[in-house]
Amino acid sequence: MRARAAALAFTVSLALASSALAQNWQILEGARPGEPTGAVSPAQPFAAQEQPAPTQEPPVVAQVPAQAPAPASAPAADQPMPVIDETALRYFASQGDTRRLEIEIARLRALYPQWTPPADPLAVPENVDSLLEAIWMLYSQGRFAEARQAIATRQMNDPNWEPPVDLLDRLTLAEARERLVNASNLDQYETVIRIGSSNPGLLTCSEVDVLWRVAESFAMTERQGRARDAYRYVLTNCDNTAERLATMQNAAQLLSAEMRDELLALERFDDAGAGEFAPVRDTIARDALAAAGENDTIVVDAETLARVERLARQGDGGSDARLLGWYYLGQDDAQTAEEWFRMAFEREAEGDAAEGLALALIALDRFADAEDIVYPYRDENEERRGVYLAASANLLAIEPRVVLNGDVLARIVGEVAEARNAPAAQQLGWYARAYGQHETAGQWFASALQFDPEDEASAYGLALTRFQLADAAGLAELKRLWAGRSERIMLVGTPQAEAAPAPPSLAPAVSPSPASAPAPAPAQAAPLATTEPMTTPLAYTAEESVQQAPPQAAPVMAAAPRPRAIQQAPARATGGCTQTLNPESLSPASALARGWCLMDINRPLEAAKAFEVALRGQGDTARDAAYGQSLAYLRAGLVDEAAVAAASAPMTAERAGELQANILSERASGAFEQRRYVEALMALDQRAQIAPERNDLMVLRGYAYLNLRRYGDAERVFQAVAGTGNRDGLRGLAAVREQTGRQR
């Protein structure tokens, strides 16, 4: 689209300004709005012709007031009054157009100071020259060729008749204007400049549209200095507020920032101090913010930010707030970005605001909110789908694990399967492991490897799961495939596993503790399953691509990805423990800090080794190390090792009870998966003696009873769970009734 057309369409204010200026120059020229014009403005015109200048662009002609000077050849007082052509005056009077009649009177007064208009202009007698009246009618209708033909015909029929000079001047200028506009519409810029140079009467305040076209032609032919001079002529000489604003908007689209700012200095202010170019300055500020939102190396100055923030608060739309949100997100200020995206989304609930808001929420570790916000817009484009999957993967990886609503988990599973997204599928695998659903976890890890065969983290998860399920053949095949590419996969199931260095994985969703910091109080890790209901054990698989699949500690993402470029779940800086390090070289306190850091980035086997070194310390250091090592082994699925670690140093009764409950929960889940239902019930009974039984474990108990065909016990347990409103309890009851129905 041509620059001038783009500028004219850029804002509503510009459109209004264009309408106002069009009417203005038509009125100044004595034509009806919408009719062609031709009269020369009495103001000195802009010099469109090129002037020789060896070193710089030629300046605009000296500025003059819009009021016309008296003609140099004005008649003296004792000279006879020249014959004045009042044809146009009579024509406008006959039309009853008072406004144009007054403009014509002002023009004649400027040309002939001694002339006195009729006392009652509207009472001017009808022009008795009907043929001339008809020619004026053709001119007023823009039928210039017919008017020329009518003049020629009358001169041929009446050789003594001379057409009024004013009529000829008007026709000449109107025809020139028509040629200039046509050339401009066809992008014939040199022709526009040539016509303008030959007809200076077109380059005045009464022809601002023509001045715009000439300025555009200069700009498009790489003569920005001359374009600036044309715009400056308007801003220096012309007073119509709408025309001045439209001129500045045109200039802002075509000129360099330096020249644009030079013209902005010509702004006029009202009594209240409001500048006429405020809309232009607003647009410049928005453009600067939009550019910074696309390129985070650009830092916007405080004045520009304040202007856009004021516009966002004063307006009722969401576009300015979205601009601010993307800018602050690019500047890693997620908290401020969230506030602006929230404002934008509340005003206009649409995809761009939802995407930005979700990214800010991901950066703030509010993954559930992010998933919920962006879900309705996930299908709009690939970027939004990527943001949704990033939010979902982070949500699955929260520590301690969040038991998700069945509907939420079902839609996550469906989207991951449809998108064939390896990082999110991997998270579903870790999520399933966290609840002891190792078969389901294995299916998700395998699916992730189908989506991305080079995903080492998924292969590692699959190796751990196959070892947990005693699938020696499957583990051996996996090791064969990854031989020479992953040391930690090769060590799974070997005596060296707990000391094996693991390559860095994706960062977790929780902030890491710096390894160099003094030994912190260890994070109070909650049980791997919460008191919320767990999904039905092994009821759903990756292949079925429907609801629930729980988790374990996962290599996860956290920091917000760059706007408009999401490919997978984003990774966050992992502090000072991403590099492989032999903890034997550390002091017990430093080893303890490193252990917690490694737990944060989901490297439990390395963490266990660090905690082993920390156990050599005294007092709180040893107690915290024992606690941490137990959690690390639990996360890795090594329940027996976790039990040994829990007994390696004294710890508080609260921690001991918590660990024992977690260990028994893991044993119950593992036994259930291996179809050792009696052992699962025994572990659950032992756990029930030290901690209240959660709904998810009651569901596990119910299915153990069901598989042992103890239908009465199963029904009793499922009824108790269903009484809390838990859907898994209702599903269990249905399963009991289905089984007993078959027995009958």
C-alpha positions in Angstrom: 0.0 0.0 0.0 1.3 3.4 -0.8 2.6 5.4 2.1 0.2 8.3 1.8 -2.8 6.0 1.6 -1.5 4.1 4.6 -1.1 7.3 6.5 -4.6 8.5 5.6 -6.1 5.3 6.8 -4.0 5.0 9.9 -6.3 6.6 12.5 -9.8 7.8 12.7 -8.5 11.3 13.5 -6.6 11.3 10.3 -9.6 10.3 8.3 -11.6 13.1 9.8 -8.8 15.5 9.1 -8.6 14.4 5.5 -12.3 15.1 5.1 -12.0 18.5 6.8 -9.1 19.6 4.6 -10.8 18.4 1.4 -13.7 20.6 2.2 -11.4 23.5 3.1 -9.5 23.7 -0.1 -12.6 23.3 -2.1 -14.2 26.2 -0.3 -11.1 28.3 -0.6 -11.2 27.7 -4.4 -14.9 28.6 -4.6 -16.3 25.2 -5.6 -18.8 23.0 -4.0 -17.5 20.3 -1.8 -16.7 17.4 -4.1 -16.2 19.7 -7.1 -12.8 20.4 -8.7 -11.1 23.6 -8.0 -8.7 26.0 -9.7 -8.2 29.4 -8.2 -4.8 30.5 -7.2 -4.5 31.1 -3.5 -3.2 34.6 -2.6 -0.6 33.0 -0.3 2.9 32.6 -1.7 3.2 28.9 -2.7 5.7 26.2 -1.8 8.6 26.0 -4.3 8.2 22.5 -5.7 10.8 22.9 -8.5 14.3 21.6 -7.9 16.9 24.3 -7.1 20.6 23.7 -7.5 22.3 23.0 -4.2 25.7 21.3 -4.1 25.7 20.1 -0.5 22.2 20.0 0.9 18.5 19.8 0.0 17.1 23.1 -1.2 15.1 24.9 1.5 11.5 25.8 1.1 10.7 29.3 0.0 10.7 32.0 2.6 7.6 31.6 4.7 4.9 34.2 4.3 1.6 34.8 6.0 -1.4 33.2 4.5 -3.0 36.7 4.1 -2.4 37.8 0.5 -0.2 40.9 -0.2 -1.5 43.6 -2.4 -0.5 43.1 -6.1 2.6 45.0 -7.0 0.8 46.7 -9.9 -2.2 48.0 -7.9 -3.7 51.0 -9.6 -3.1 54.4 -8.1 -6.0 56.4 -6.6 -6.3 58.7 -9.6 -6.2 55.8 -12.1 -9.4 54.5 -13.5 -10.8 51.3 -11.9 -10.0 48.4 -14.3 -12.8 46.3 -15.5 -13.3 43.6 -12.9 -14.7 40.2 -13.9 -17.6 39.6 -11.5 -18.9 36.6 -13.4 -17.9 34.1 -10.7 -19.4 36.5 -8.0 -22.7 36.5 -9.8 -22.7 32.8 -10.4 -22.2 32.0 -6.7 -24.8 34.6 -5.8 -27.3 33.0 -8.2 -26.6 29.6 -6.5 -27.4 31.2 -3.1 -24.1 30.0 -1.7 -23.2 32.7 0.8 -20.0 31.1 2.1 -18.3 30.8 -1.3 -19.7 34.2 -2.3 -17.8 35.7 0.7 -14.6 33.9 -0.3 -14.9 35.3 -3.8 -15.4 38.8 -2.5 -12.3 38.4 -0.3 -10.3 37.3 -3.3 -11.4 40.2 -5.5 -10.6 42.7 -2.7 -7.1 41.3 -2.4 -6.6 41.7 -6.1 -8.3 45.1 -6.4 -8.1 47.1 -3.2 -10.2 49.9 -4.7 -13.0 47.6 -5.6 -16.2 47.8 -3.6 -18.4 44.7 -3.5 -22.2 45.2 -4.1 -24.0 46.4 -1.0 -26.2 43.3 -1.2 -24.2 40.5 -2.9 -27.2 38.2 -2.9 -29.1 40.7 -4.8 -26.7 40.8 -7.7 -28.7 40.8 -10.9 -28.7 37.7 -13.0 -25.9 37.5 -15.5 -27.5 38.3 -18.8 -24.7 36.2 -20.6 -26.4 32.9 -20.5 -23.7 31.2 -22.6 -21.0 32.3 -20.1 -23.3 31.1 -17.3 -23.4 27.6 -19.0 -19.6 27.5 -19.2 -19.3 28.3 -15.5 -21.8 25.5 -14.9 -19.6 23.0 -16.8 -16.5 24.2 -14.8 -18.3 23.8 -11.5 -19.2 20.2 -12.4 -15.6 19.3 -13.3 -16.4 19.0 -17.0 -13.3 20.9 -18.0 -12.9 19.5 -21.5 -16.5 20.5 -22.3 -16.0 23.9 -20.8 -12.9 24.4 -23.1 -15.0 23.2 -26.1 -17.8 25.6 -25.2 -15.3 28.5 -25.0 -13.8 27.6 -28.4 -17.2 27.3 -30.0 -18.3 30.7 -28.7 -15.0 32.3 -29.9 -15.6 30.8 -33.3 -19.1 32.1 -33.4 -18.2 35.5 -31.9 -14.6 36.5 -32.8 -14.9 39.6 -30.6 -15.8 37.7 -27.5 -13.0 37.1 -25.0 -13.4 34.6 -22.1 -12.9 36.0 -18.6 -9.2 35.7 -17.5 -10.4 34.4 -14.1 -12.3 31.6 -15.8 -9.2 30.6 -17.9 -6.9 30.7 -14.9 -9.3 28.5 -12.9 -9.6 26.0 -15.8 -5.8 25.8 -16.2 -5.2 25.2 -12.5 -8.0 22.7 -12.2 -6.7 20.7 -15.2 -3.2 20.7 -13.7 -4.5 19.5 -10.5 -6.4 16.7 -12.2 -3.2 15.6 -14.0 -1.2 15.7 -10.8 -3.7 13.6 -8.8 -3.8 11.0 -11.6 -0.1 10.8 -11.7 0.1 10.5 -8.0 -2.5 7.7 -8.0 -0.3 5.9 -10.5 2.9 6.4 -8.5 4.4 8.6 -11.3 6.3 10.6 -8.8 8.5 12.6 -11.2 5.4 13.7 -13.1 3.8 14.9 -9.9 6.9 17.0 -9.1 7.0 18.4 -12.6 3.4 19.4 -12.6 3.7 20.9 -9.2 6.8 22.9 -10.2 4.9 24.3 -13.3 1.8 25.2 -11.3 2.9 26.9 -8.1 -0.7 28.0 -7.6 -1.5 24.4 -6.6 1.1 24.4 -3.8 -0.6 26.6 -1.2 -2.6 26.2 2.0 -5.8 25.9 -0.1 -4.4 22.8 -1.7 -3.0 20.8 1.2 -3.8 17.5 -0.5 -1.7 18.4 -3.4 1.2 19.4 -1.1 0.9 16.0 0.5 1.2 14.3 -2.9 4.2 16.4 -3.8 5.8 15.6 -0.5 5.2 11.9 -1.0 6.7 12.1 -4.4 9.9 13.6 -3.0 10.1 11.0 -0.3 9.5 8.1 -2.6 12.3 9.4 -4.9 14.8 9.6 -2.1 14.6 13.3 -1.6 13.5 13.4 2.0 14.8 16.9 2.6 12.5 18.3 -0.1 9.6 16.2 1.4 10.3 17.7 4.8 10.3 21.2 3.3 6.8 20.6 1.8 5.5 19.4 5.2 7.2 22.2 7.0 5.5 24.7 4.6 2.1 23.5 5.7 3.0 23.5 9.4 4.5 27.0 9.2 1.9 28.7 7.0 -1.4 26.9 7.3 -3.7 27.2 10.3 -6.4 24.5 9.8 -6.0 22.2 12.9 -7.2 19.1 11.1 -4.9 19.7 8.1 -1.9 20.3 10.3 -2.5 17.0 12.3 -3.0 15.1 9.0 0.1 16.6 7.6 2.2 15.5 10.6 0.7 12.0 10.4 1.7 11.8 6.8 5.2 13.0 7.6 5.6 10.6 10.4 5.0 7.7 8.0 7.5 8.9 5.3 10.3 10.7 7.0 13.2 9.6 9.1 12.8 9.8 12.8 15.2 12.8 12.9 13.2 14.8 10.3 9.9 13.7 12.0 11.1 15.1 15.3 12.2 18.3 13.6 8.6 18.8 12.4 7.1 17.9 15.7 8.8 20.9 17.1 6.4 23.1 15.1 3.5 21.8 17.2 1.0 24.4 18.5 -0.6 24.2 22.0 -4.0 25.3 23.2 -4.6 27.3 26.3 -4.8 24.2 28.4 -1.3 23.1 27.2 -2.6 20.3 25.0 -0.5 19.8 21.8 -2.2 19.4 18.5 0.1 16.5 17.6 -0.7 14.3 20.6 -2.2 11.5 18.4 1.1 11.4 16.4 3.2 11.2 19.5 0.9 8.5 20.8 1.4 6.5 17.6 5.2 7.0 17.8 5.2 5.7 21.4 3.1 2.7 20.4 5.4 1.9 17.5 8.4 2.1 19.7 6.8 -0.3 22.2 5.8 -2.7 19.5 9.3 -2.8 18.2 10.7 -3.4 21.7 8.2 -6.2 22.1 9.6 -8.0 19.1 13.2 -7.3 20.0 14.0 -7.5 23.7 17.4 -5.8 23.2 15.5 -2.5 22.7 14.8 -0.6 25.9 12.1 2.1 25.7 12.6 5.4 27.5 10.5 6.2 30.6 8.6 9.0 28.8 7.4 6.6 26.1 6.4 4.0 28.6 4.5 6.6 30.7 2.6 7.8 27.6 1.5 4.3 26.6 0.6 3.4 30.2 -1.5 6.5 30.4 -3.2 5.6 27.1 -3.9 2.0 28.3 -5.5 3.2 31.6 -7.6 5.9 29.9 -8.8 3.8 27.1 -11.3 0.9 27.2 -9.7 -1.4 24.7 -6.9 -3.9 25.2 -4.4 -3.1 22.5 -2.2 -0.7 24.5 -2.2 -3.0 27.5 -1.1 -5.9 25.3 1.8 -3.8 23.9 2.9 -3.1 27.5 2.5 -6.7 28.4 4.7 -8.0 25.6 7.3 -5.3 26.3 7.6 -6.1 30.0 7.7 -9.9 29.2 10.6 -9.3 26.9 12.3 -7.4 29.7 11.9 -10.4 32.0 9.5 -8.5 34.3 6.8 -11.1 34.4 4.9 -9.6 37.3 4.3 -6.3 35.5 3.6 -8.1 32.3 0.9 -10.2 34.0 -0.8 -7.0 35.3 -1.0 -5.5 31.8 -2.0 -8.7 30.1 -4.7 -9.2 32.7 -6.1 -5.8 32.0 -6.1 -6.5 28.3 -7.7 -9.9 28.7 -10.4 -8.5 31.0 -11.2 -5.9 28.4 -10.9 -8.1 25.3 -10.9 -11.8 25.9 -8.9 -12.8 22.8 -6.0 -15.1 21.9 -3.1 -12.6 21.9 -3.9 -11.4 25.4 -4.4 -15.0 26.6 -1.1 -16.1 25.1 0.8 -13.3 26.7 -1.0 -13.7 30.0 -0.2 -17.5 30.0 3.5 -16.8 29.3 3.7 -14.4 32.2 1.9 -16.9 34.5 4.4 -19.6 33.4 7.3 -17.3 34.4 5.6 -16.8 37.7 5.2 -20.5 38.3 1.4 -20.3 38.2 1.0 -23.1 35.7 -2.6 -24.1 36.5 -3.8 -20.6 35.8 -1.7 -20.5 32.6 -3.2 -23.8 31.3 -6.7 -22.6 32.1 -6.3 -19.2 30.4 -4.8 -20.3 27.1 -6.7 -23.6 26.7 -9.7 -22.0 24.7 -7.2 -20.4 22.3 -4.8 -23.3 21.8 -6.1 -24.1 18.2 -5.7 -20.5 16.9 -2.0 -21.0 15.9 1.0 -23.1 16.6 2.5 -20.6 19.0 -0.5 -20.7 21.2 -0.6 -24.4 21.1 3.1 -24.4 22.2 2.3 -22.1 25.1 -0.5 -24.4 26.2 1.7 -27.4 26.1 4.4 -25.5 28.0 1.9 -24.6 30.7 0.6 -28.2 30.8 4.1 -29.7 31.1 5.0 -27.3 33.9 1.8 -28.1 35.7 2.5 -31.8 35.5 6.0 -31.3 37.0 5.1 -29.2 40.1 6.7 -30.5 43.3 5.0 -31.7 45.4 2.8 -33.1 42.7 -0.6 -31.6 42.2 -3.4 -34.1 41.7 -5.3 -32.6 38.8 -9.0 -32.4 38.2 -10.0 -35.3 35.9 -11.3 -33.0 33.2 -8.1 -30.9 33.2 -5.9 -34.0 33.0 -8.0 -35.5 30.3 -7.7 -32.4 28.1 -4.0 -32.3 28.7 -3.6 -35.9 27.6 -5.7 -35.3 24.5 -3.7 -32.3 23.5 -0.4 -33.9 24.1 -1.4 -36.9 22.0 -2.8 -34.8 19.2 0.2 -32.5 19.1 2.7 -35.4 19.4 4.7 -33.2 21.7 7.7 -35.0 23.2 8.4 -32.7 26.2 4.8 -32.8 27.4 4.5 -36.6 26.8 7.7 -37.0 28.9 6.1 -35.0 31.7 3.1 -37.3 31.7 5.5 -40.2 32.1 7.2 -38.6 35.1 3.8 -37.7 36.5 2.7 -41.3 36.3 5.9 -42.5 38.0 5.3 -40.1 40.9 2.1 -42.1 41.7 3.7 -45.5 41.1 1.8 -46.1 37.8 4.9 -47.4 36.1 3.2 -49.2 33.2 1.4 -46.0 32.3 4.6 -44.1 32.8 6.5 -46.5 30.4 3.8 -46.0 27.7 4.2 -42.2 27.9 8.0 -42.3 27.8 7.7 -44.6 24.8 5.3 -42.2 23.2 7.7 -39.3 23.8 10.4 -41.3 22.1 8.2 -41.9 19.1 7.6 -38.2 18.9 11.3 -37.4 19.3 13.6 -40.4 19.0 16.6 -38.2 20.3 14.9 -37.3 23.6 17.5 -38.7 26.0 15.5 -37.6 29.1 12.5 -39.7 27.9 14.8 -42.6 27.2 16.2 -42.3 30.7 12.7 -42.3 32.2 11.8 -45.4 30.2 15.0 -47.1 31.3 14.1 -46.5 35.0 10.6 -47.7 34.4 11.7 -50.9 32.7 14.1 -51.5 35.6 11.3 -50.9 38.1 9.0 -53.4 36.2 11.8 -56.0 36.1 11.7 -55.8 32.3 15.3 -56.9 31.8 15.0 -57.5 28.0 13.4 -54.1 27.4 16.1 -52.4 29.5 18.9 -54.2 27.7 17.5 -53.2 24.3 17.2 -49.6 25.4 20.8 -49.7 26.6 21.9 -51.1 23.3 20.2 -48.2 21.4 21.8 -45.5 23.7 25.2 -47.1 24.1 27.8 -44.3 23.8 25.2 -41.6 24.0 23.9 -41.6 27.6 26.0 -42.7 30.5 23.2 -42.5 33.0 21.0 -44.9 30.9 23.9 -47.4 30.8 24.1 -47.3 34.6 20.5 -47.9 35.3 20.1 -51.1 37.3 23.8 -51.4 38.1 25.6 -51.1 41.5 27.2 -47.9 40.2 23.8 -46.3 39.5 23.6 -44.3 42.7 27.0 -42.7 42.1 26.5 -42.3 38.4 26.9 -38.7 37.1 23.9 -37.7 35.0 24.1 -35.1 32.2 22.1 -31.9 32.8 18.4 -32.2 32.2 15.8 -29.6 31.7 15.2 -27.4 34.7 12.5 -28.0 37.2 9.5 -25.9 37.8 10.7 -24.9 41.2 13.4 -22.3 41.8 16.8 -24.0 42.5 18.8 -23.3 45.6 22.3 -21.9 44.7 25.0 -24.5 45.4 27.3 -21.9 46.8 24.8 -20.7 49.4 25.1 -21.8 53.0 23.3 -25.0 53.8 19.6 -24.1 53.7 16.9 -25.7 55.6 15.8 -28.5 53.2 12.6 -28.0 51.3 9.6 -29.5 53.1 8.8 -32.0 50.5 5.2 -33.1 50.8 4.2 -36.7 50.0 4.4 -37.5 46.4 0.6 -37.7 46.3 -1.5 -35.2 48.1 -4.6 -35.7 50.1 -6.6 -35.1 46.9 -8.0 -38.2 45.1 -5.7 -40.0 42.8 -6.6 -41.2 39.4 -7.7 -44.8 38.9 -4.5 -46.9 38.9 -3.6 -48.1 35.4 -7.1 -47.2 34.2 -5.7 -45.1 31.3 -2.7 -45.4 29.1 -0.8 -43.2 26.7 -2.2 -45.1 23.8 -5.8 -44.6 24.8 -5.1 -40.8 24.9 -7.8 -40.2 27.5 -7.8 -39.0 31.1 -5.5 -39.3 34.0 -1.9 -40.4 34.0 -0.1 -39.4 37.3 3.7 -38.5 37.8 7.2 -38.4 39.5 9.9 -35.8 39.6 10.5 -34.6 36.1 13.0 -32.7 34.1 10.8 -29.7 33.6 10.6 -26.2 32.2 9.9 -23.0 34.0 10.9 -19.6 32.6 8.7 -17.9 30.1 9.7 -18.5 26.5 10.3 -15.6 24.1 7.0 -14.0 22.8 5.7 -15.5 19.4 8.4 -18.2 19.3 7.4 -21.2 21.5 8.6 -24.6 20.3 8.6 -26.6 23.5 8.3 -26.2 27.3 10.8 -23.5 28.3 13.9 -24.1 30.4 15.0 -21.9 33.3 18.4 -21.3 34.7 19.4 -24.1 37.1 21.7 -22.3 39.4 25.1 -23.7 40.3 24.6 -27.5 40.1 24.1 -28.2 36.4 27.7 -29.2 35.9 28.9 -32.8 36.8 30.9 -32.6 40.0 32.3 -35.3 42.4 30.7 -34.4 45.7 33.6 -36.1 47.5 35.5 -32.8 47.1 32.9 -30.8 49.0 32.4 -30.2 52.7 29.3 -31.8 54.2 27.5 -28.4 54.3 28.3 -27.7 50.6 27.3 -31.2 49.6 24.0 -30.8 51.4 23.3 -27.6 49.5 24.3 -29.3 46.2 22.0 -32.2 47.0 18.9 -30.0 47.4 19.9 -28.1 44.2 20.2 -31.4 42.3 16.8 -32.4 43.6 15.4 -29.2 42.2 16.6 -30.0 38.7 15.4 -33.6 39.0 18.7 -35.5 39.2 17.9 -37.7 42.2 20.7 -40.2 41.9 23.3 -37.5 41.8 21.5 -35.8 44.7 21.6 -39.1 46.7 25.4 -39.2 46.3 25.7 -35.6 47.4 23.5 -36.3 50.5 25.8 -39.3 51.2 28.7 -37.0 51.6 26.6 -34.6 53.7 25.8 -37.5 56.1 29.4 -37.2 57.3 28.5 -33.9 58.9 27.1 -33.4 62.4 23.8 -32.4 63.9 21.3 -30.8 61.6 23.5 -31.3 58.5 23.4 -35.1 59.0 19.7 -35.2 59.8 18.8 -33.1 56.7 21.1 -35.2 54.6 19.3 -38.4 55.7 16.0 -36.8 54.9 17.1 -35.6 51.5 18.7 -38.9 50.5 15.4 -40.7 51.4 13.5 -38.3 49.2 16.0 -38.7 46.4 15.7 -42.5 46.4 11.9 -42.3 46.6 11.9 -40.0 43.6 14.1 -42.5 41.7 11.7 -45.3 42.6 14.3 -47.1 44.8 12.0 -47.7 47.8 14.3 -50.1 49.7 17.2 -47.7 49.5 15.0 -44.9 50.7 14.1 -46.9 53.8 17.8 -47.5 54.5 18.6 -43.8 54.1 15.8 -42.9 56.5 17.4 -44.9 59.2 20.9 -43.6 58.6 20.6 -40.6 60.9 18.2 -39.5 63.6 15.5 -37.2 62.5 12.3 -35.6 63.9 9.3 -37.7 64.5 7.4 -35.7 61.9 9.9 -36.3 59.2 10.3 -40.0 60.1 6.6 -40.5 59.9 6.3 -38.6 56.7 9.1 -40.7 55.1 7.7 -44.0 56.4 4.3 -43.1 55.0 5.7 -42.2 51.6 7.8 -45.4 51.5 4.8 -47.6 52.3 2.7 -45.7 49.7 5.4 -46.5 47.1 5.5 -50.1 48.2 1.8 -50.4 47.9 1.7 -48.8 44.4 4.6 -51.0 43.2 3.1 -54.2 44.5 -0.2 -53.3 42.9 1.4 -52.7 39.5 3.1 -56.0 39.8 -0.3 -57.6 40.6 0.8 -58.6 44.1 -2.5 -57.4 45.6 -2.0 -59.0 49.0 1.3 -57.3 49.5 -0.2 -54.0 48.4 -2.9 -54.4 51.0 -0.4 -55.2 53.7 1.6 -52.1 52.9 -1.6 -50.0 53.0 -2.5 -51.5 56.3 0.9 -50.6 57.7 0.7 -47.1 56.4 -2.8 -46.7 57.9 -1.3 -47.3 61.3 0.9 -44.2 61.1 -1.1 -41.8 58.8 -4.6 -41.2 57.7 -5.4 -43.0 54.4 -5.8 -40.6 51.5 -8.6 -41.0 49.0 -6.1 -42.0 46.3 -4.8 -44.8 48.4 -8.3 -45.9 49.4 -9.0 -46.2 45.6 -5.9 -48.3 45.3 -7.2 -50.5 48.2 -10.6 -50.8 46.6 -9.1 -52.1 43.3 -6.8 -54.5 45.2 -9.9 -55.9 46.9 -11.7 -56.0 43.5 -8.8 -57.9 41.9 -8.9 -60.4 44.8 -12.7 -60.7 44.2 -13.4 -59.4 47.7 -16.4 -57.5 46.3 -18.0 -56.6 49.6 -14.8 -55.0 50.8 -14.2 -53.2 47.5 -17.8 -51.9 47.5 -17.4 -50.6 51.0 -14.2 -48.7 50.2 -15.5 -47.3 47.0 -18.7 -46.1 48.7 -16.6 -44.2 51.3 -14.6 -42.5 48.6 -17.6 -41.7 46.4 -19.2 -40.1 49.5 -16.6 -37.4 49.3 -17.6 -36.6 45.7 -14.6 -38.3 44.2 -15.2 -39.6 40.7 -12.8 -42.5 41.1 -15.0 -43.8 43.9 -18.0 -43.7 41.5 -16.0 -45.5 38.8 -14.9 -48.1 41.3 -18.5 -48.8 42.3 -19.4 -49.2 38.7 -16.5 -51.6 38.2 -17.7 -53.6 41.3 -21.3 -53.8 40.0 -20.0 -54.8 36.5 -17.9 -57.6 38.0 -20.6 -58.9 40.3 -23.1 -58.8 37.5 -20.9 -61.0 35.4 -20.5 -63.4 38.4 -24.3 -63.8 38.5 
